[in-house]
Amino acid sequence: MLHKVLIDAVSSQATRLLMSERGLPPPELEKHLKALLQSALAKLDVVSRDEFETQQAVLMRTRERLEALEKRVEALEQRTPPPTT
C-alpha cells in the first residue's frame, strides 16, 4: 500500500514539474526529476545492484557447499549400517 501512495506522490510531483509555467530548461528539469526519484527510492526498502549481486554470489556459494555436504552425508550414510534398536 505504501508503494502505491509513494508512486502516486512521485507521479503528481513529476507532473507538476513537467507542466510548470516557468518552463524549466532540460538540464534543470532533469536535475529536479533525479532528485525526486532518488528521494522516492530512498523511502523504499531496496538495495543497490552491487549489494544484490554480492548477496547473490554468497547465496550461490552457500548452495554449492550445502549440496557438497549433502552428498558427503549421503555417502557416509551408505557406508555405515543403520543402528540396531
ABEGO torsion letter per residue (X at the ends): XAAAAAAAAAAAAAAAAAABAAGBBAAAAAAAAAAAAAAAAAABBBBBAAAAAAAAAAAAAAAAAAAAAAAAAAAAAAABBBBBX
